[in-house]
Amino acid sequence: MATKRGAGEFEITRRGANYTARYRLPISADGRRRRKSFTAPSRKQAIAAASAYRDRVELGLEFVKAESSFEEYFGDWLKSETARKNYRPKTVASYSQISKPIIAEIGNVKMVDLTSHHVDRAIFGNKLGSKLAPDNRWMLINLVLKHAFKRKVIEQNPCLYMDPPAVKPVDEQRALSTTELAQIIQTAERLGILETEIKVLASTGLRIGELKALCWDDVDYETPAINVSKTSFEVAGEFGVGAPKSRNGTRSVEISEPVVRQLQNHRAQQEVQAVLTPIVRMGKSGNIAHQNNGLVFPNAAGQLRRAQDFNKLLRRVVIESGVTDPTTITAHTFRHSHSMLALAAGLDIFFLSRRLGHSSISTTADKYGHVALHSQTLGATVID
């Protein structure tokens, strides 16, 4: 027979060999009264389960979300964090991709039941045959569980008591010498392909997304400088322009007079080409009227240039330049080379960090600190 109690207490009933303890939740904001039932073989076990749940509620833990599965919680988390932190579409797509093997392993596990065993399954399990590195999965699941812990959805973050998986060593990025840069630039000039793009990348350290989103209004000929305030993205065939990668990504990058003249010549050629070819054939898209979107480096129709089109042209230039290991050179190589050559020439690492638009100077120091120290050593021996 049931014994009825007030809110926060239990109703105990017996049916057959089992006991059920019902906990009456406090009245919710919408005025509804809810109950949570716990069934066990003994009265003591049923009360213990209900008591544990009551304690969670009294601690202020979000009992509704705690009962949701990891897959449900992840979907809510990604949606809310995208809005709160203004994640770029590329970041959202990346997190969604990383989450697939995690959800395949523990997607149906309730948040309240998650343990370190489940985390291990999530980062090392391979139900989908995924090639995603464990450290990528660890990064994402730790983000989600940190969020859940801060919002009192779970009592503890299991990741706090675990060692992160070993990070697979990454091959050191290639940095071009001044001789190799000259070879590539001379080849671009001879072929008439990506000449200005390569010169701007190598002399400014811009990211390729920032270069593609660059507009003529962003070029200040008087300072002279390039004002970076946006980047392009390409996700699942969709193109767009958004905020830079970090808050410090919005910046002014000074340029030299030769780069100014190169950009002026490039604009003049672009304007002539727009007049000569008002209609452009763009592969499967057919004939397209040339658009004036104000982009510095658009495709032939004046639109945002696709990454694969840029990479194809760059590959041709690099191969014909005759530099060694051409397959190791990408658009990012010019950014990395710019950084290495600038530090070797004595540029302070703080100013390099601002120039590159890194989120913090520690990011720059982690990547290039060894070069900066070497430069200081060279500087110290000049007087000797």
Buried (B, 14 or more C-beta within 10 A) or exposed (E): EEEEEEEEBBBBBEEEEBBBBBBBBEEEEEEEEEEBBBBBEEBEBBBBBBBEBBEBBEEEBBBEBBBBBBBBBBBEBBEEBBEEEEBBBBBBBBBBEBBBBBBBBBBEBBBBEBEBEBBBBBBEBEEEEBEBBBEBBBBBBBBBBEBBBEEBBBEEBBBEEBEEBEEEEEEEBBBBEEEBBEBBBEBBBEBEBBBBBBBBBBBBBBBBBBBBBBBEEBBBEEEBBBBBBBBBBBBEEEBBBBEBBEEBBEBBBEBEEEBBEBBEEBBEEBEEEBEEEEEBEEEEEEEBEBBEEEBBBBBBBBBBBBBEEBEEBBBBBBEBBEBEEBEEBBBEBBBBBBBBBBBBEEBEBEEBBBBBBBEEBEBBBEBBBEBBEEBEEEEEEEEE
